[in-house]
Amino acid sequence: MKITDDYNAKYRLWAAKPTVVPAPAAPRLPDFKSKRFSSHAELNTWKLSALRRLAQLSPSK
């Protein structure tokens, strides 16, 4: 049987030579305080700014 005919061949190839790649250190998350919002628009604005801050903290390669 050829490897191209075997659907599970790639899993056997991956299992034969496992490579462990360490994950990069996660950035420390800022402390989120309890907060109330008067509308969904206000929540979404705050969420967008929080995600932008987290994106700037993340290590880029």
NORUR-V547940 format. One record per residue. RES is the residue in one letter. SS is DSSP state (a for helix, b for strand, c for the rest). PHI is phi in whole degrees, 0 to 359 (none if undefined). PSI is psi in degrees with one decimal (999 if undefined). Layout:
BEGIN
res:RES ss:SS phi:PHI psi:PSI
res:RES ss:SS phi:PHI psi:PSI
END
This chain:
BEGIN
res:M ss:c phi:none psi:133.9
res:K ss:c phi:280 psi:154.5
res:I ss:a phi:295 psi:-29.9
res:T ss:a phi:291 psi:-21.9
res:D ss:a phi:274 psi:-14.9
res:D ss:c phi:263 psi:114.7
res:Y ss:c phi:289 psi:-24.7
res:N ss:c phi:264 psi:7.0
res:A ss:a phi:297 psi:-39.8
res:K ss:a phi:296 psi:-33.5
res:Y ss:a phi:292 psi:-38.2
res:R ss:a phi:293 psi:-38.6
res:L ss:a phi:295 psi:-42.4
res:W ss:a phi:294 psi:-37.9
res:A ss:a phi:287 psi:-26.0
res:A ss:a phi:290 psi:-36.6
res:K ss:c phi:230 psi:77.0
res:P ss:c phi:287 psi:136.8
res:T ss:c phi:241 psi:127.5
res:V ss:c phi:257 psi:119.9
res:V ss:c phi:251 psi:120.4
res:P ss:c phi:292 psi:139.4
res:A ss:c phi:283 psi:144.9
res:P ss:c phi:293 psi:155.0
res:A ss:c phi:295 psi:132.0
res:A ss:c phi:285 psi:144.2
res:P ss:c phi:290 psi:150.5
res:R ss:c phi:289 psi:127.4
res:L ss:c phi:283 psi:139.8
res:P ss:c phi:292 psi:155.6
res:D ss:c phi:287 psi:122.0
res:F ss:c phi:265 psi:123.5
res:K ss:c phi:271 psi:161.1
res:S ss:c phi:294 psi:131.8
res:K ss:c phi:217 psi:142.1
res:R ss:c phi:248 psi:143.0
res:F ss:c phi:240 psi:144.9
res:S ss:c phi:272 psi:-14.5
res:S ss:c phi:205 psi:164.4
res:H ss:a phi:293 psi:-32.6
res:A ss:a phi:297 psi:-41.4
res:E ss:a phi:294 psi:-40.7
res:L ss:a phi:299 psi:-45.8
res:N ss:a phi:294 psi:-35.6
res:T ss:a phi:296 psi:-45.5
res:W ss:a phi:296 psi:-41.4
res:K ss:a phi:296 psi:-41.5
res:L ss:a phi:297 psi:-42.9
res:S ss:a phi:293 psi:-36.8
res:A ss:a phi:293 psi:-40.6
res:L ss:a phi:293 psi:-35.2
res:R ss:a phi:294 psi:-40.7
res:R ss:a phi:297 psi:-42.2
res:L ss:a phi:295 psi:-36.4
res:A ss:a phi:294 psi:-34.7
res:Q ss:a phi:289 psi:-28.7
res:L ss:a phi:283 psi:-25.3
res:S ss:c phi:289 psi:141.3
res:P ss:c phi:287 psi:128.5
res:S ss:c phi:252 psi:147.4
res:K ss:c phi:238 psi:999
END
